Amino acid sequence: SVALVWFRRDLRLQDNPALQAALDAGHVPVPVYIHAPHEEGDWAPGGASNAWLHRSLAALDADLRARGSALVLCQGDSQAELERLIEQTGAVAVYWNRKYEPATQPRDAKIKRELREKGIEAESHNGSLMFEPWDVATQQGGPYKVFTPFWRNALTRLQLPAPTRVPDRLPAHTAGGETLDAFGLAPSIPWDRQFWDHWQPGEAGAHEALTVFIDGALNGYREQRDLPDRVGTSLLSPHLHFGEIAPWQIVRRLQGERSASRDADIDGYIRELGWREFSYHLLHHFPQTPDHNLNPRFDQFQWAKPDADALRAWQQGRTGIPIVDAGLRELWATGYMHNRVRMIVASYLCKHMRQHWREGARWFWDTLVDADLANNTMGWQWVAGTGADAAPYFRIFNPVTQSQKFDPQARYITRWVPELAALPLKARFAPWQSPQLLAEHAPAYPALPLVDLGEGRDAALAAYRHTGWA
Ligand code: FAD
């Protein structure tokens, strides 16, 4: 008998519960990917995600072909495409791994229900989280809004699934589909050219990145993860987003690396994976949050008038604040930004510029290769102070002191804003304070910050006080 294995954001073969369930049941698996961005509501994947997806799908197809199978590509209405393929292949079952976005959850529930009504077995599995978002609950049975108790509770029930291995040969099938190019995912103007010096999408690339991390940045992760001037983190976020690797595969490998000198770094890393779990918990329980404040008190907050020019200067890394510009230029060039710098650029946008966090979230959505609705929403609401367990609004990052602390040699700054390399070290953090040097050595760089740090801070605090909560 034939079963469809509907791949979505689980673009791997090993430790893939849906694929494994189809094999365990003795079916001939027909692997399928359906391109249906219009079913993602307002959050269809952005440009950088699509560029990654193109390569990840190509890698998955190549891995399947090496085993004698192949990925069937279709586009259109997911349910109609599944039903068409069921008809074409005579499939008796459909297996998939769950997605948790508010737009696709009800779609999947409907598909499951209606397939079953037609006598087709329909089964969904957990392919991407250590904890289902609804499995961790407070004593009252509700959702958590604070990370530490969430994670403390979650860790007590951590059970890593046993590893499964897909055989070297898979049964062949004859189902046909479209070409990957027909999806139009790869950019027509190659603005992503530089990306691929940094990334290798696909399952093999994910495991290679994990090995590089274990051999390198894991040692000292707890101290180095905050320093953007070096590779101090795992760079696994896009691989995790696309399900090229599962978090429990990472944890399993890390558990095998334990030693007295490594325990603290390993625990620190697993805790970061915990933030990812927490973000899915929040998105599941508060599905309105990609577009609305989690904390409704902020609904009355007076953001500044939308300022398209200022927003564009921020997006393009022309704010005149070196660490902010470096982050946004790193993002544009590589599809990635270091976590500490994400916080700094987000804070400058939401506090000093007082532009709505949604504007920043949208920009990240389009430009990050790891753009992830749960993580991005939580990250922006955390910085803006409007979310769960958030930084209080009145705590305003000073980007200059942040850069002096976390990029003390200005290596990150000069990597991405190389025109500042001609300035003496001290002047690279706040070049407007050395106007003559700036005019002489980096005349193209903004002479003044887009929003003065002191004035921006005062205006943000005044707006906050105006709400009556300060
Ligand atoms: P590592 O330090 O190696 O962490 C390992 C993994 O843990 C990450 O891959 C990620 O899956 C998870 N993780 C780490 N930190 C966080 C965090 N703060 N929140 C949630 N998960 C975390 N992450 C995304 O994956 N997609 C996003 O769209 C995204 N948007 C963000 C927006 C803002 C404003 C902020 C402040 C953070 C955002 N993050 C997002 C979280 C974080 O910046 C990235 O996960 C991290 O930088 C990825 O690099 P890494 O894999 O080397 O991290």
Residues whose N, C-alpha, C, O or C-beta is under 5 A from the ligand:
A	BS01	FAD	R225 T233 S234 L235 L236 S237 L240 E272 L273 W275 R276 M337 H338 N339 R342 M343 A346 D370 A371 D372 N375 N376 G379 W380
